[in-house]
Amino acid sequence: MIMGTFEDFRQQVTANAERVGLALRRRNRAPYGFELINEHGDVPTSGTLEELDGYLADQWVKTGADSVGDR
């Protein structure tokens, strides 16, 4: 992955979250970072953008949607 700006990466993680039915939200209180939220407002995981990107990649594979052209 070629890394661009922080905003580019945040937008990429946001798009990946939407693919698996989640939304990305910034945590403004300690511990700072980001959360993924489902449609019920539950938080399945939280962490850095890099950690969430890895989590989303795993979720994408688990849905069986990981094929050439799906990303």
Phi and psi restraints in degrees (value plus and minus 20) as a CYANA .aco file:
   2 ILE   PHI    -105.7   -65.7
   2 ILE   PSI     103.8   143.8
   3 MET   PHI    -107.3   -67.3
   3 MET   PSI     105.5   145.5
   4 GLY   PHI    -119.8   -79.8
   4 GLY   PSI    -158.6  -118.6
   5 THR   PHI     -99.4   -59.4
   5 THR   PSI     145.9   185.9
   6 PHE   PHI     -76.1   -36.1
   6 PHE   PSI     -62.9   -22.9
   7 GLU   PHI     -83.5   -43.5
   7 GLU   PSI     -58.7   -18.7
   8 ASP   PHI     -80.2   -40.2
   8 ASP   PSI     -65.5   -25.5
   9 PHE   PHI     -86.0   -46.0
   9 PHE   PSI     -61.7   -21.7
  10 ARG   PHI     -80.9   -40.9
  10 ARG   PSI     -61.9   -21.9
  11 GLN   PHI     -85.4   -45.4
  11 GLN   PSI     -57.3   -17.3
  12 GLN   PHI     -84.0   -44.0
  12 GLN   PSI     -65.6   -25.6
  13 VAL   PHI     -84.7   -44.7
  13 VAL   PSI     -58.6   -18.6
  14 THR   PHI     -81.0   -41.0
  14 THR   PSI     -65.5   -25.5
  15 ALA   PHI     -84.3   -44.3
  15 ALA   PSI     -61.3   -21.3
  16 ASN   PHI     -84.7   -44.7
  16 ASN   PSI     -56.8   -16.8
  17 ALA   PHI     -84.1   -44.1
  17 ALA   PSI     -63.5   -23.5
  18 GLU   PHI     -82.5   -42.5
  18 GLU   PSI     -53.0   -13.0
  19 ARG   PHI     -81.4   -41.4
  19 ARG   PSI     -49.4    -9.4
  20 VAL   PHI    -128.2   -88.2
  20 VAL   PSI      -3.2    36.8
  21 GLY   PHI      61.3   101.3
  21 GLY   PSI       4.8    44.8
  22 LEU   PHI    -140.6  -100.6
  22 LEU   PSI     144.4   184.4
  23 ALA   PHI    -141.7  -101.7
  23 ALA   PSI     131.0   171.0
  24 LEU   PHI    -120.3   -80.3
  24 LEU   PSI     112.8   152.8
  25 ARG   PHI    -154.0  -114.0
  25 ARG   PSI     118.0   158.0
  26 ARG   PHI    -100.9   -60.9
  26 ARG   PSI     114.7   154.7
  27 ARG   PHI    -109.3   -69.3
  27 ARG   PSI     100.8   140.8
  28 ASN   PHI    -117.2   -77.2
  28 ASN   PSI     -17.6    22.4
  29 ARG   PHI    -143.0  -103.0
  29 ARG   PSI     135.2   175.2
  30 ALA   PHI     -81.5   -41.5
  30 ALA   PSI     119.8   159.8
  31 PRO   PHI     -96.4   -56.4
  31 PRO   PSI     109.2   149.2
  32 TYR   PHI     -89.7   -49.7
  32 TYR   PSI     135.4   175.4
  33 GLY   PHI     132.7   172.7
  33 GLY   PSI    -163.5  -123.5
  34 PHE   PHI    -155.8  -115.8
  34 PHE   PSI     138.4   178.4
  35 GLU   PHI    -148.8  -108.8
  35 GLU   PSI     129.6   169.6
  36 LEU   PHI    -123.5   -83.5
  36 LEU   PSI     114.3   154.3
  37 ILE   PHI    -143.0  -103.0
  37 ILE   PSI     116.9   156.9
  38 ASN   PHI    -111.9   -71.9
  38 ASN   PSI    -197.7  -157.7
  39 GLU   PHI     -86.6   -46.6
  39 GLU   PSI     -35.5     4.5
  40 HIS   PHI    -115.1   -75.1
  40 HIS   PSI     -20.7    19.3
  41 GLY   PHI      66.5   106.5
  41 GLY   PSI     -15.6    24.4
  42 ASP   PHI     -97.8   -57.8
  42 ASP   PSI     132.1   172.1
  43 VAL   PHI    -130.7   -90.7
  43 VAL   PSI      79.0   119.0
  44 PRO   PHI     -88.9   -48.9
  44 PRO   PSI     -47.8    -7.8
  45 THR   PHI    -183.3  -143.3
  45 THR   PSI     141.7   181.7
  46 SER   PHI    -168.9  -128.9
  46 SER   PSI     143.6   183.6
  47 GLY   PHI     136.0   176.0
  47 GLY   PSI    -176.4  -136.4
  48 THR   PHI     -97.2   -57.2
  48 THR   PSI     145.1   185.1
  49 LEU   PHI     -79.1   -39.1
  49 LEU   PSI     -58.4   -18.4
  50 GLU   PHI     -83.6   -43.6
  50 GLU   PSI     -63.2   -23.2
  51 GLU   PHI     -84.7   -44.7
  51 GLU   PSI     -62.7   -22.7
  52 LEU   PHI     -88.6   -48.6
  52 LEU   PSI     -54.3   -14.3
  53 ASP   PHI     -81.8   -41.8
  53 ASP   PSI     -62.5   -22.5
  54 GLY   PHI     -84.4   -44.4
  54 GLY   PSI     -62.9   -22.9
  55 TYR   PHI     -79.5   -39.5
  55 TYR   PSI     -64.9   -24.9
  56 LEU   PHI     -86.5   -46.5
  56 LEU   PSI     -56.7   -16.7
  57 ALA   PHI     -81.7   -41.7
  57 ALA   PSI     -62.4   -22.4
  58 ASP   PHI     -83.4   -43.4
  58 ASP   PSI     -62.6   -22.6
  59 GLN   PHI     -84.4   -44.4
  59 GLN   PSI     -58.5   -18.5
  60 TRP   PHI     -83.4   -43.4
  60 TRP   PSI     -62.3   -22.3
  61 VAL   PHI     -85.3   -45.3
  61 VAL   PSI     -62.6   -22.6
  62 LYS   PHI     -82.5   -42.5
  62 LYS   PSI     -48.3    -8.3
  63 THR   PHI     -97.8   -57.8
  63 THR   PSI     -28.9    11.1
  64 GLY   PHI      60.6   100.6
  64 GLY   PSI      -8.3    31.7
  65 ALA   PHI    -114.2   -74.2
  65 ALA   PSI     -15.7    24.3
  66 ASP   PHI    -107.1   -67.1
  66 ASP   PSI      71.2   111.2
  67 SER   PHI    -156.4  -116.4
  67 SER   PSI     145.8   185.8
  68 VAL   PHI     -78.2   -38.2
  68 VAL   PSI     107.8   147.8
  69 GLY   PHI      76.0   116.0
  69 GLY   PSI     -35.5     4.5
  70 ASP   PHI     -98.2   -58.2
  70 ASP   PSI     -39.4     0.6
